[in-house]
Amino acid sequence: MKKKKDKRQQTRKQGARSSRSGRKQVPQYVGKVQMTRDGFIFVIIEGQDDDVYVKASKTRQALNGDLVRVAVTHQGGSSGKRREGEVVEILERSKAPFVGYMHFVGAQAWVLMQSKQMPYDIMVDAEQARSMGAKIGMKVAAVVDRWDRKDPCPRGHVTDVLGTPGDNETEMHAILTEFNLPYRFSNEVEHAADKIPEEITENDLKGRKDFRDVLTFTIDPSDAKDFDDALSLRKLPDGNYEVGVHIADVSHYVKVGSAVDLEARERGTSVYLVDRTVPMLPEKLCNKLCSLRQDEDKLTFSVVFTMGPKGAVKSRWIGRTVICSNARLDYETAQAVIDNPPEEGKRTPVEDAILTLDKLARILREARFRAGAINFDRPEMKVEVDDSGKPLRVYQKIARESNNLIEEFMLLANRTVAEFVGTGGKMNGVAMKSAKTFVYRVHGEPNFEKLEGLRGFAANFGYKMAEATSGKGAAKSLRELLGSAKGKPEYEAFENIALRSMAKAVYSTDNIGHYGLAFTFYTHFTSPIRRYPDLMVHRLLSIYLRGGDSADKAKFERECVHASERELVAADAERTSVKYKLVEYMQDKIGMEFDGTVSGMTEWGMYVEIDETHIEGMVPLREMRSDYYEFDEPHYRLCGRRTGREFRLGDRVRIRVKNANLEQRLLDYELIENEEDFSVPELSRAAIAIRSKRPVTKRKTR
């Protein structure tokens, strides 16, 4: 068993290998399978932009999520075709369950699949399934145990009975199960949390700075239940301000290696579905012990700044504290104070603090953008549901000054903590002398090749975007392009392409800075209730503030990789729950017409976002009747073979809702085409001739 594991690890390290296939050397890679409903797969290889396409007959019965070794038999190249290959070996079967419908025939049983990523039904033990309460037609979760060559389908076992299809609880649990995310805590973890003492003792207060007599408050969404950050403000005699960023001291309660810690580490993050939060920590911790509730003494880990009236940070302090929040505000209440500030002399202390902190936050924000930070102004769409989970409306969530106020001080605290450890600085009388192992939040430079594609695309609209030869230059040219296109139809198209060029932010012990924020040092310190990396940061800080040695880098790098993976899984589950509710919202709108914008395109379809709700659906190319449309990938457009008509990102169109498939979470739109769309425009003759490689015959003009 150990030899097999060592072999897998060695294969991963080697990355690409070569093997003999006849006379030809064939490169091999290790990657993860992404399966399709039709049985063919794509193998995603870490560190490579392009995946490997594998025909259904060449998969060796690999399934979605499996780790495999793939041999690349065709390189694709400049022709625009994908790399093709075949699976050589299944290194590790995925532990993630598949969700399907229970079916019994006598003594035999199957879980019938209707998943986009699983084309095969799973044979299961009927007695075992019945013992778990499974009945015909119920949604269940099943794990594949094996798939022998002689078997027509994979074999596995039922791991969970989810309930009646269409029921909101069933469907939300199905989404969590699909991504291998838990939706309940085990009895062991709940009991361990229940045993954590609630009382704050004198011993707990030793070594902590007492901020209980300083004006302190929280600002959170109106429906928030856990409050993991608070701000304090005190005006100093010299005219400066003392600003405290106070974060729940989760590490005081959750000890390394405890049952609660191991569960939190495995989850990695809280998961926010449309209608619920699946917390990283049991309720006693996230909603009670660690939540900075009003008028309750709470243990915190704080970053305290002395700031001048013009926003200059004059000094900083990091350490453990105790606070008592004086007020619990929501963003709307804070925004009302900012929008309509009471007269001086008639303000409450909290109102005065909000206005002062807002002024300082604006200065911090302006300085950040001057330094090269990038701000993508994508609308965040939210789905409002009733108590039963039924979607009532889709609306745009707009970030206002009250949101920015909190954001800027959280960013400042995160950056300050990272700078302290990353530079080996001095804090609270403790000099580290050199940088130590730490958990950074890093964001690499964008893909310059993709940015060059955006430059060419923008030129088609008459925009001159400067060539990006460096990270700083790219940020400047992007800001200028988006600024000049703001409010115009092509803006969203530019923003979409720019977003696709950006690297993903991840956790790492190797600091490369945060490109998007324009910070040389950055970490996550401010949300330990809902993010495990923040908890790791608190623990490392505690060690280093006491003068402790640097932690094991290799160990923490493994933890960073795990945390980044869990973050991606949680984000996918969150997007899937939103997609499910959007399709559910559109079910009674089939046949209705809407104005929209072309938001994406592939060789099989054109994606359109409805203007008002930004709900995206696909118009299949085969159903566009006015012409036979082909996808011109280099120029990211659809071209009509006969008429020469083109569709590009940002184009305005009108669609009709044709189908809302709740099970597949898919929306199909139909393009509304007019009579003139079927005719060949005079100006398209040149485009048709170019594509057909015929010379253009110029017509005489009179």
C-alpha positions as CSV (number, residue, x, y, z in Angstrom):
1,M,0.0,0.0,0.0
2,K,2.8,2.3,0.9
3,K,4.7,1.5,-2.3
4,K,1.6,2.4,-4.3
5,K,1.3,5.7,-2.4
6,D,4.9,6.6,-2.9
7,K,4.6,5.8,-6.6
8,R,1.6,8.2,-6.9
9,Q,3.6,11.0,-5.1
10,Q,6.6,10.4,-7.4
11,T,4.4,10.6,-10.4
12,R,3.0,13.9,-9.2
13,K,6.4,15.3,-8.7
14,Q,7.7,14.3,-12.0
15,G,4.7,16.0,-13.7
16,A,5.2,15.0,-17.3
17,R,6.7,11.6,-18.3
18,S,7.2,9.9,-21.6
19,S,6.4,6.3,-22.5
20,R,6.8,4.3,-25.7
21,S,3.8,3.9,-27.9
22,G,5.2,2.1,-31.0
23,R,8.1,4.2,-32.0
24,K,6.9,7.4,-30.7
25,Q,7.6,9.1,-27.3
26,V,4.3,10.1,-25.7
27,P,4.2,12.6,-22.9
28,Q,2.3,11.7,-19.8
29,Y,0.8,13.8,-17.1
30,V,-1.1,13.4,-13.8
31,G,-4.4,15.2,-13.6
32,K,-7.9,15.2,-12.3
33,V,-10.9,14.0,-14.4
34,Q,-13.7,16.3,-15.4
35,M,-16.4,14.0,-16.9
36,T,-19.3,14.9,-19.2
37,R,-22.8,13.4,-19.7
38,D,-21.7,11.8,-23.0
39,G,-18.9,9.8,-21.4
40,F,-15.8,11.6,-22.7
41,I,-13.6,13.4,-20.2
42,F,-11.2,16.2,-19.8
43,V,-8.1,15.7,-17.7
44,I,-7.2,18.9,-15.8
45,I,-3.5,19.2,-15.2
46,E,-2.2,21.4,-12.4
47,G,-0.1,24.3,-13.7
48,Q,-1.3,24.0,-17.3
49,D,-3.9,26.1,-18.9
50,D,-5.0,23.5,-21.5
51,D,-6.7,20.3,-20.5
52,V,-6.5,16.9,-22.3
53,Y,-9.6,15.6,-24.1
54,V,-10.1,11.8,-23.9
55,K,-12.7,9.9,-25.9
56,A,-15.2,7.7,-24.0
57,S,-13.5,4.6,-25.4
58,K,-10.1,5.7,-24.0
59,T,-11.0,6.5,-20.4
60,R,-10.2,3.1,-18.8
61,Q,-13.4,3.6,-16.8
62,A,-12.2,6.7,-15.1
63,L,-14.9,8.8,-13.5
64,N,-15.4,12.4,-12.5
65,G,-12.9,13.5,-9.8
66,D,-10.6,10.5,-10.2
67,L,-6.8,11.2,-10.3
68,V,-5.4,9.6,-13.4
69,R,-2.3,9.4,-15.5
70,V,-3.0,10.4,-19.1
71,A,-0.9,10.0,-22.2
72,V,-1.1,12.8,-24.8
73,T,-1.4,11.3,-28.2
74,H,-2.3,14.4,-30.2
75,Q,-0.8,17.8,-29.2
76,G,-3.4,20.0,-30.9
77,G,-1.2,23.0,-31.6
78,S,-1.8,26.1,-33.6
79,S,-4.8,24.5,-35.4
80,G,-7.0,25.5,-32.4
81,K,-7.8,21.9,-31.7
82,R,-7.6,20.5,-28.2
83,R,-4.9,18.1,-27.0
84,E,-6.2,14.5,-27.1
85,G,-5.0,11.5,-25.1
86,E,-5.9,8.3,-23.3
87,V,-6.0,7.3,-19.7
88,V,-3.1,5.1,-18.9
89,E,-3.8,4.4,-15.2
90,I,-6.3,5.4,-12.5
91,L,-4.2,6.5,-9.6
92,E,-6.9,7.3,-7.1
93,R,-10.7,6.9,-7.2
94,S,-12.6,10.0,-6.0
95,K,-14.2,9.7,-2.6
96,A,-16.9,12.3,-3.6
97,P,-20.4,10.7,-3.8
98,F,-22.7,10.9,-6.8
99,V,-26.3,12.0,-6.4
100,G,-29.0,10.1,-8.1
101,Y,-32.4,8.4,-7.8
102,M,-33.0,5.1,-6.0
103,H,-34.3,2.2,-8.1
104,F,-35.1,-1.4,-7.1
105,V,-35.8,-4.4,-9.3
106,G,-36.3,-7.5,-7.1
107,A,-33.1,-8.2,-5.2
108,Q,-31.0,-5.8,-7.3
109,A,-30.7,-2.0,-6.9
110,W,-29.2,0.9,-8.8
111,V,-28.7,4.6,-8.3
112,L,-29.9,6.2,-11.5
113,M,-27.9,9.2,-12.6
114,Q,-29.1,12.4,-14.2
115,S,-25.9,14.3,-13.5
116,K,-24.0,16.3,-16.1
117,Q,-20.8,14.7,-14.8
118,M,-21.9,11.0,-14.5
119,P,-23.3,9.1,-17.5
120,Y,-23.4,5.7,-15.8
121,D,-25.8,4.3,-13.2
122,I,-24.3,2.8,-10.1
123,M,-25.2,-0.8,-9.0
124,V,-25.5,-0.9,-5.2
125,D,-26.4,-3.5,-2.5
126,A,-30.2,-3.5,-2.2
127,E,-30.3,-4.7,1.4
128,Q,-27.8,-2.0,2.5
129,A,-29.7,0.7,0.7
130,R,-33.0,-0.4,2.3
131,S,-31.4,-0.5,5.7
132,M,-30.7,3.2,5.3
133,G,-34.3,4.0,4.5
134,A,-34.0,4.3,0.8
135,K,-37.1,3.9,-1.3
136,I,-37.8,3.9,-5.0
137,G,-37.6,7.5,-6.4
138,M,-35.8,9.0,-3.5
139,K,-32.7,11.1,-4.0
140,V,-29.6,9.3,-2.5
141,A,-25.9,9.7,-2.5
142,A,-23.6,6.8,-3.6
143,V,-19.9,6.3,-3.7
144,V,-18.2,4.1,-6.4
145,D,-16.2,1.3,-4.8
146,R,-15.0,-0.4,-8.0
147,W,-15.6,-0.9,-11.7
148,D,-14.3,-4.1,-13.0
149,R,-13.7,-4.5,-16.7
150,K,-16.4,-7.2,-17.0
151,D,-19.1,-5.1,-15.3
152,P,-21.4,-3.0,-17.4
153,C,-21.6,-0.3,-14.8
154,P,-19.7,0.7,-11.7
155,R,-20.5,-0.8,-8.3
156,G,-20.8,1.1,-5.0
157,H,-22.8,1.7,-1.9
158,V,-25.4,4.3,-0.7
159,T,-23.9,6.8,1.8
160,D,-26.9,9.0,2.5
161,V,-30.6,9.2,1.8
162,L,-31.4,12.8,0.9
163,G,-35.1,12.7,0.6
164,T,-37.9,13.5,-1.9
165,P,-36.8,15.1,-5.2
166,G,-37.9,18.8,-5.5
167,D,-38.1,19.4,-1.8
168,N,-35.9,22.3,-0.9
169,E,-34.0,20.5,1.9
170,T,-33.4,17.6,-0.4
171,E,-32.0,19.7,-3.2
172,M,-29.8,21.9,-1.0
173,H,-28.4,18.7,0.7
174,A,-27.9,17.2,-2.7
175,I,-25.8,20.2,-3.8
176,L,-23.6,19.9,-0.6
177,T,-23.3,16.1,-1.2
178,E,-22.4,16.6,-4.8
179,F,-19.4,18.7,-3.7
180,N,-18.6,16.3,-0.8
181,L,-19.5,19.0,1.8
182,P,-21.0,18.0,5.1
183,Y,-24.3,19.5,6.2
184,R,-24.2,18.4,9.8
185,F,-21.7,18.0,12.6
186,S,-21.0,14.6,14.1
187,N,-22.1,13.9,17.7
188,E,-18.4,13.8,18.7
189,V,-17.8,17.3,17.4
190,E,-21.0,18.7,18.9
191,H,-20.2,17.2,22.3
192,A,-16.6,18.5,22.2
193,A,-17.9,22.0,21.5
194,D,-20.5,21.8,24.3
195,K,-17.7,21.0,26.8
196,I,-15.8,24.3,26.0
197,P,-16.3,26.6,29.0
198,E,-18.4,29.7,28.5
199,E,-17.2,31.8,31.4
200,I,-14.3,34.2,31.0
201,T,-12.0,33.8,34.0
202,E,-9.3,36.1,35.4
203,N,-6.8,33.7,34.0
204,D,-8.2,34.2,30.5
205,L,-7.7,37.9,30.9
206,K,-4.0,37.7,31.8
207,G,-1.8,39.4,29.2
208,R,-4.7,41.0,27.4
209,K,-5.2,44.7,26.8
210,D,-8.6,45.8,28.1
211,F,-10.7,47.8,25.6
212,R,-14.0,47.4,27.4
213,D,-14.1,51.1,28.2
214,V,-13.4,52.1,24.6
215,L,-16.3,52.8,22.2
216,T,-16.7,49.7,20.1
217,F,-19.3,48.5,17.6
218,T,-19.9,45.9,14.8
219,I,-21.3,46.5,11.3
220,D,-22.6,43.5,9.5
221,P,-25.4,42.4,7.2
222,S,-28.9,42.6,8.8
223,D,-29.3,38.8,8.8
224,A,-25.9,38.0,10.2
225,K,-25.7,35.7,13.2
226,D,-21.9,35.6,13.8
227,F,-20.0,38.8,14.3
228,D,-16.3,38.1,14.0
229,D,-15.0,41.7,13.7
230,A,-15.5,45.0,15.5
231,L,-14.1,48.5,15.3
232,S,-13.2,50.8,18.2
233,L,-12.4,54.5,18.0
234,R,-10.8,56.8,20.6
235,K,-9.7,60.4,19.9
236,L,-6.3,61.1,21.4
237,P,-5.3,64.4,23.1
238,D,-2.8,65.2,20.3
239,G,-5.6,65.2,17.7
240,N,-4.8,61.7,16.4
241,Y,-7.1,58.7,16.5
242,E,-6.7,55.3,18.0
243,V,-8.5,52.8,15.7
244,G,-8.9,49.2,16.9
245,V,-9.7,46.3,14.6
246,H,-10.9,43.5,17.0
247,I,-11.2,40.0,15.7
248,A,-12.8,37.0,17.6
249,D,-10.1,35.0,19.4
250,V,-11.2,31.6,18.1
251,S,-7.7,30.1,18.8
252,H,-8.4,30.6,22.5
253,Y,-11.3,28.2,22.3
254,V,-10.3,25.8,19.5
255,K,-7.1,24.0,20.4
256,V,-4.8,22.4,17.9
257,G,-5.7,18.7,17.3
258,S,-9.0,18.8,19.1
259,A,-12.1,17.3,17.5
260,V,-13.5,20.7,16.7
261,D,-10.2,21.8,15.2
262,L,-9.9,18.7,13.0
263,E,-13.4,19.2,11.7
264,A,-12.8,22.9,11.0
265,R,-9.6,22.1,9.2
266,E,-11.3,19.5,7.0
267,R,-14.2,21.9,6.2
268,G,-11.7,24.8,5.6
269,T,-14.4,27.4,5.3
270,S,-18.1,28.2,6.0
271,V,-20.3,27.6,2.9
272,Y,-22.9,30.1,2.0
273,L,-25.8,28.6,0.0
274,V,-28.7,30.7,-1.2
275,D,-30.9,29.9,1.8
276,R,-28.5,28.9,4.5
277,T,-25.0,29.0,6.0
278,V,-23.1,25.7,6.5
279,P,-20.7,26.9,9.3
280,M,-17.1,25.8,9.7
281,L,-17.6,25.8,13.5
282,P,-20.5,24.4,15.6
283,E,-23.2,26.9,16.6
284,K,-22.0,27.2,20.2
285,L,-18.7,28.7,18.9
286,C,-19.7,30.7,15.8
287,N,-22.9,32.2,17.1
288,K,-22.2,32.4,20.8
289,L,-18.7,32.1,22.4
290,C,-16.8,33.7,19.5
291,S,-19.4,36.1,18.2
292,L,-18.8,39.7,19.3
293,R,-22.3,40.2,20.5
294,Q,-23.5,43.6,21.9
295,D,-23.0,44.2,25.7
296,E,-21.1,41.0,26.2
297,D,-17.4,40.7,27.2
298,K,-15.5,38.9,24.4
299,L,-11.9,37.7,23.9
300,T,-10.3,39.1,20.8
301,F,-7.1,39.3,18.8
302,S,-6.6,42.9,17.7
303,V,-4.6,45.3,15.5
304,V,-4.6,48.8,16.9
305,F,-3.5,51.8,14.9
306,T,-2.7,55.4,15.8
307,M,-3.8,57.4,12.8
308,G,-3.6,61.0,11.9
309,P,-6.6,63.1,10.8
310,K,-5.4,62.6,7.1
311,G,-5.2,58.9,7.4
312,A,-1.5,58.4,8.0
313,V,-0.7,55.4,10.1
314,K,1.7,56.6,12.8
315,S,2.0,53.5,14.9
316,R,0.6,49.9,15.2
317,W,0.1,47.3,17.9
318,I,-0.9,43.7,17.6
319,G,-2.0,41.5,20.5
320,R,-4.7,39.8,22.5
321,T,-7.5,41.9,24.0
322,V,-10.9,41.9,25.7
323,I,-13.7,44.1,24.4
324,C,-17.4,44.8,25.0
325,S,-19.3,45.9,21.9
326,N,-21.5,49.0,22.6
327,A,-23.7,48.6,19.5
328,R,-24.6,46.1,16.8
329,L,-25.3,47.9,13.5
330,D,-26.2,46.7,10.0
331,Y,-24.9,48.2,6.8
332,E,-28.1,50.1,6.1
333,T,-28.1,51.8,9.5
334,A,-24.5,52.9,9.1
335,Q,-25.1,54.0,5.5
336,A,-28.0,56.2,6.7
337,V,-25.6,58.1,9.0
338,I,-23.1,58.6,6.2
339,D,-25.8,59.8,3.7
340,N,-27.5,62.1,6.2
341,P,-24.9,63.1,8.9
342,P,-26.5,64.6,12.0
343,E,-25.3,68.1,12.9
344,E,-22.2,68.4,15.0
345,G,-23.1,68.5,18.7
346,K,-26.3,66.4,18.0
347,R,-24.5,63.2,17.1
348,T,-24.3,60.2,19.3
349,P,-20.8,58.8,20.0
350,V,-21.5,55.9,17.6
351,E,-22.6,58.3,14.8
352,D,-19.5,60.4,15.3
353,A,-17.3,57.4,15.1
354,I,-19.0,56.1,11.9
355,L,-18.4,59.5,10.2
356,T,-14.7,59.7,11.4
357,L,-14.0,56.1,10.3
358,D,-15.7,56.7,7.0
359,K,-13.5,59.7,6.3
360,L,-10.3,57.7,7.1
361,A,-11.5,54.7,5.0
362,R,-12.0,56.9,2.0
363,I,-8.4,58.1,2.3
364,L,-7.2,54.5,2.6
365,R,-9.2,53.4,-0.4
366,E,-8.0,56.3,-2.6
367,A,-4.4,55.5,-1.7
368,R,-4.9,51.8,-2.5
369,F,-6.1,52.6,-6.0
370,R,-3.4,55.1,-6.6
371,A,-0.9,52.3,-5.8
372,G,-2.4,50.1,-8.6
373,A,-5.2,48.2,-7.0
374,I,-7.8,46.9,-9.5
375,N,-11.6,47.3,-8.9
376,F,-13.9,45.1,-10.9
377,D,-17.3,46.6,-10.7
378,R,-19.3,43.4,-11.3
379,P,-22.9,43.5,-10.0
380,E,-23.5,40.9,-7.3
381,M,-26.9,39.3,-7.8
382,K,-28.7,37.9,-4.9
383,V,-31.7,35.6,-4.7
384,E,-34.4,36.3,-2.1
385,V,-36.2,33.2,-0.9
386,D,-39.1,32.6,1.4
387,D,-39.1,30.3,4.5
388,S,-39.7,27.3,2.3
389,G,-36.8,28.2,0.0
390,K,-39.0,29.4,-2.9
391,P,-37.2,32.2,-4.9
392,L,-39.2,35.4,-4.7
393,R,-37.0,37.9,-6.5
394,V,-33.5,38.4,-8.0
395,Y,-31.9,41.7,-7.1
396,Q,-28.5,43.5,-7.3
397,K,-26.5,43.9,-4.1
398,I,-24.7,47.2,-4.2
399,A,-21.7,47.9,-2.1
400,R,-21.9,51.4,-0.5
401,E,-19.6,53.5,1.7
402,S,-20.6,51.5,4.9
403,N,-19.3,48.3,3.2
404,N,-16.2,50.1,2.1
405,L,-15.6,51.4,5.6
406,I,-15.4,47.9,7.0
407,E,-13.5,46.5,4.0
408,E,-10.7,49.1,4.2
409,F,-10.0,48.6,7.9
410,M,-10.1,44.8,7.5
411,L,-7.6,45.1,4.5
412,L,-5.4,47.4,6.6
413,A,-5.3,44.9,9.5
414,N,-4.6,41.9,7.2
415,R,-1.8,43.8,5.5
416,T,-0.3,45.0,8.8
417,V,-0.2,41.5,10.2
418,A,1.4,40.1,7.0
419,E,4.0,42.9,6.9
420,F,5.0,42.3,10.5
421,V,5.8,38.6,10.0
422,G,7.0,38.9,6.4
423,T,9.6,41.6,7.1
424,G,10.8,40.2,10.5
425,G,9.8,43.5,12.1
426,K,9.4,44.6,15.7
427,M,6.1,44.6,17.6
428,N,5.2,45.2,21.2
429,G,8.9,45.1,22.2
430,V,9.5,41.8,20.4
431,A,12.0,41.9,17.5
432,M,11.8,38.9,15.1
433,K,15.0,39.9,13.3
434,S,14.0,37.9,10.2
435,A,10.9,36.8,8.4
436,K,9.2,33.5,9.6
437,T,6.9,30.9,8.1
438,F,3.5,32.4,7.6
439,V,0.2,31.8,5.7
440,Y,-0.1,34.5,3.1
441,R,-3.0,35.3,0.8
442,V,-1.3,35.7,-2.6
443,H,-2.5,36.8,-6.0
444,G,-0.2,36.5,-9.1
445,E,0.1,38.7,-12.1
446,P,-2.4,38.3,-14.9
447,N,-2.0,36.2,-18.1
448,F,-0.4,38.7,-20.5
449,E,-1.4,36.7,-23.5
450,K,-5.0,36.9,-22.6
451,L,-4.6,40.7,-21.9
452,E,-3.2,41.0,-25.4
453,G,-6.4,39.3,-26.7
454,L,-8.4,41.9,-24.8
455,R,-6.3,44.7,-26.3
456,G,-7.1,43.4,-29.8
457,F,-10.8,42.9,-28.9
458,A,-11.1,46.5,-27.5
459,A,-9.5,47.8,-30.7
460,N,-12.5,46.5,-32.6
461,F,-14.6,49.0,-30.6
462,G,-12.2,51.9,-31.3
463,Y,-10.3,51.7,-27.9
464,K,-6.6,52.1,-27.7
465,M,-5.4,49.9,-24.8
466,A,-1.7,50.2,-23.9
467,E,0.3,47.0,-24.3
468,A,0.9,45.3,-20.9
469,T,4.5,44.3,-20.4
470,S,4.5,44.4,-16.6
471,G,2.1,43.8,-13.8
472,K,1.9,47.5,-12.8
473,G,1.6,48.5,-16.5
474,A,-1.2,45.9,-17.0
475,A,-3.1,47.3,-14.0
476,K,-2.8,50.9,-15.3
477,S,-3.9,50.0,-18.9
478,L,-6.9,48.0,-17.5
479,R,-8.0,50.8,-15.3
480,E,-7.8,53.2,-18.2
481,L,-9.7,50.9,-20.6
482,L,-12.5,50.1,-18.1
483,G,-12.7,53.8,-17.1
484,S,-13.2,54.9,-20.6
485,A,-15.8,52.2,-21.3
486,K,-17.8,52.7,-18.1
487,G,-21.5,53.0,-18.8
488,K,-21.2,51.8,-22.4
489,P,-22.6,48.4,-23.8
490,E,-19.1,47.0,-24.3
491,Y,-18.0,47.6,-20.7
492,E,-19.2,44.3,-19.4
493,A,-17.5,42.4,-22.3
494,F,-14.2,44.1,-21.5
495,E,-14.6,43.3,-17.8
496,N,-15.5,39.7,-18.5
497,I,-12.3,39.1,-20.6
498,A,-10.2,41.0,-18.1
499,L,-11.5,38.8,-15.3
500,R,-10.6,35.7,-17.3
501,S,-7.0,36.9,-17.5
502,M,-6.6,37.2,-13.8
503,A,-4.9,34.6,-11.7
504,K,-6.7,33.0,-8.8
505,A,-5.9,34.2,-5.3
506,V,-4.7,31.3,-3.1
507,Y,-3.0,30.6,0.2
508,S,0.7,30.0,0.3
509,T,3.8,30.2,2.5
510,D,5.7,31.8,-0.4
511,N,4.8,35.4,-0.5
512,I,4.5,36.9,-4.0
513,G,2.2,39.7,-2.9
514,H,-1.4,40.4,-3.9
515,Y,-1.6,41.8,-7.4
516,G,-5.3,42.8,-7.3
517,L,-5.0,44.7,-4.1
518,A,-1.5,46.1,-4.9
519,F,-0.1,44.9,-1.6
520,T,3.4,43.6,-1.2
521,F,2.3,41.6,1.9
522,Y,-1.2,40.3,2.6
523,T,-2.9,37.6,4.7
524,H,-6.3,36.6,6.1
525,F,-6.5,37.5,9.8
526,T,-10.0,39.0,10.1
527,S,-12.5,36.0,9.8
528,P,-11.4,33.0,11.9
529,I,-15.0,32.0,12.6
530,R,-15.6,31.2,8.9
531,R,-12.0,30.6,7.4
532,Y,-9.5,28.1,8.7
533,P,-6.5,30.0,7.3
534,D,-7.3,32.9,9.6
535,L,-7.2,30.6,12.5
536,M,-3.8,29.3,11.4
537,V,-2.6,33.0,11.2
538,H,-3.8,33.7,14.7
539,R,-1.9,30.7,16.1
540,L,1.3,31.6,14.3
541,L,1.0,35.2,15.4
542,S,0.6,34.1,19.0
543,I,3.8,32.1,18.8
544,Y,5.8,34.9,17.1
545,L,4.6,37.6,19.4
546,R,6.1,35.5,22.3
547,G,9.4,35.3,20.4
548,G,8.9,31.7,19.3
549,D,10.8,29.9,16.5
550,S,9.6,29.8,12.9
551,A,7.1,27.1,12.1
552,D,7.6,24.1,9.8
553,K,7.2,25.6,6.3
554,A,6.5,22.3,4.5
555,K,3.7,21.5,6.9
556,F,2.0,24.9,6.6
557,E,2.4,24.8,2.8
558,R,0.4,21.6,2.7
559,E,-2.2,23.3,4.9
560,C,-2.3,26.2,2.5
561,V,-2.9,23.9,-0.5
562,H,-5.7,22.1,1.4
563,A,-7.3,25.4,2.4
564,S,-7.2,26.7,-1.2
565,E,-8.8,23.5,-2.5
566,R,-11.6,23.7,0.1
567,E,-12.2,27.4,-0.8
568,L,-12.7,26.5,-4.5
569,V,-15.1,23.6,-3.6
570,A,-17.2,25.9,-1.4
571,A,-17.3,28.6,-4.1
572,D,-18.5,26.0,-6.6
573,A,-21.2,24.8,-4.3
574,E,-22.3,28.3,-3.6
575,R,-22.5,29.1,-7.3
576,T,-24.4,25.9,-7.9
577,S,-27.1,26.7,-5.3
578,V,-27.5,30.1,-6.9
579,K,-27.9,28.6,-10.3
580,Y,-30.5,26.1,-9.0
581,K,-32.6,28.9,-7.6
582,L,-32.2,31.0,-10.7
583,V,-33.5,28.2,-12.8
584,E,-36.3,27.6,-10.3
585,Y,-37.1,31.3,-10.5
586,M,-37.4,31.1,-14.3
587,Q,-39.6,28.1,-14.5
588,D,-42.8,30.1,-14.7
589,K,-41.3,32.5,-17.3
590,I,-41.0,30.0,-20.1
591,G,-42.2,31.7,-23.3
592,M,-41.6,35.2,-22.0
593,E,-39.3,37.6,-23.9
594,F,-36.4,39.7,-22.4
595,D,-33.7,42.1,-23.6
596,G,-30.2,40.9,-22.9
597,T,-26.5,41.1,-23.6
598,V,-24.2,38.4,-25.1
599,S,-22.1,37.3,-22.1
600,G,-20.1,34.4,-23.5
601,M,-19.7,32.0,-26.4
602,T,-18.5,28.5,-27.3
603,E,-18.4,26.3,-30.3
604,W,-21.9,25.0,-29.3
605,G,-23.7,28.1,-28.0
606,M,-24.0,31.7,-27.2
607,Y,-24.6,32.8,-23.6
608,V,-27.0,35.7,-22.9
609,E,-27.6,37.6,-19.7
610,I,-31.0,39.1,-19.1
611,D,-30.6,42.9,-18.4
612,E,-32.6,43.2,-15.3
613,T,-31.7,40.1,-13.4
614,H,-28.3,39.1,-15.0
615,I,-29.7,35.5,-15.3
616,E,-27.6,33.7,-17.9
617,G,-28.9,31.1,-20.3
618,M,-27.6,29.6,-23.5
619,V,-28.8,30.0,-27.1
620,P,-27.7,26.8,-28.9
621,L,-26.0,27.6,-32.2
622,R,-27.9,24.8,-33.9
623,E,-31.2,26.6,-33.1
624,M,-30.2,30.0,-34.6
625,R,-32.2,29.8,-37.8
626,S,-30.9,32.8,-39.7
627,D,-27.6,31.2,-40.6
628,Y,-25.0,28.5,-39.8
629,Y,-22.9,30.2,-37.1
630,E,-19.3,29.3,-36.4
631,F,-17.2,30.2,-33.4
632,D,-14.2,32.3,-34.3
633,E,-12.2,31.7,-31.0
634,P,-9.2,34.0,-31.7
635,H,-11.5,37.0,-32.2
636,Y,-14.1,35.7,-29.7
637,R,-17.1,36.1,-32.0
638,L,-19.7,34.1,-33.9
639,C,-19.8,34.4,-37.6
640,G,-22.7,33.5,-40.0
641,R,-21.4,31.5,-42.9
642,R,-24.0,32.8,-45.4
643,T,-24.9,36.2,-44.2
644,G,-21.6,37.3,-42.6
645,R,-23.6,38.4,-39.5
646,E,-21.4,38.5,-36.3
647,F,-22.2,38.3,-32.6
648,R,-19.6,39.6,-30.1
649,L,-19.5,39.9,-26.3
650,G,-21.6,42.9,-25.2
651,D,-24.0,42.7,-28.2
652,R,-27.6,43.6,-27.4
653,V,-30.1,40.8,-28.3
654,R,-33.6,39.8,-27.4
655,I,-34.4,36.3,-26.3
656,R,-37.3,34.1,-25.4
657,V,-37.1,31.6,-22.4
658,K,-37.4,28.2,-24.0
659,N,-36.6,25.7,-21.2
660,A,-35.7,25.6,-17.5
661,N,-34.2,22.3,-16.5
662,L,-34.1,22.2,-12.8
663,E,-32.4,18.8,-12.5
664,Q,-29.6,19.8,-14.8
665,R,-29.7,23.4,-13.6
666,L,-29.7,24.6,-17.2
667,L,-31.5,27.5,-18.9
668,D,-32.1,27.5,-22.7
669,Y,-33.0,30.7,-24.5
670,E,-34.1,31.2,-28.0
671,L,-32.8,34.1,-30.0
672,I,-35.6,36.3,-31.5
673,E,-34.6,36.8,-35.1
674,N,-36.2,39.3,-37.5
675,E,-36.6,38.9,-41.2
676,E,-33.6,41.1,-41.9
677,D,-31.4,38.7,-40.0
678,F,-31.9,36.1,-42.7
679,S,-30.7,38.4,-45.5
680,V,-27.1,39.0,-46.7
681,P,-26.1,42.6,-45.9
682,E,-24.1,44.5,-48.5
683,L,-21.3,45.1,-46.0
684,S,-20.9,41.5,-45.2
685,R,-19.7,40.4,-48.7
686,A,-16.1,41.2,-47.7
687,A,-16.4,39.2,-44.5
688,I,-17.9,36.2,-46.4
689,A,-15.2,36.4,-49.1
690,I,-12.4,36.5,-46.5
691,R,-13.7,33.4,-44.7
692,S,-14.2,31.5,-47.9
693,K,-10.7,32.8,-49.2
694,R,-12.3,34.3,-52.3
695,P,-11.2,37.7,-53.6
696,V,-13.5,40.5,-53.0
697,T,-15.0,42.1,-56.1
698,K,-15.4,45.8,-55.6
699,R,-18.6,47.3,-56.9
700,K,-18.6,50.4,-59.0
701,T,-20.1,53.5,-57.4
702,R,-21.9,56.2,-59.3
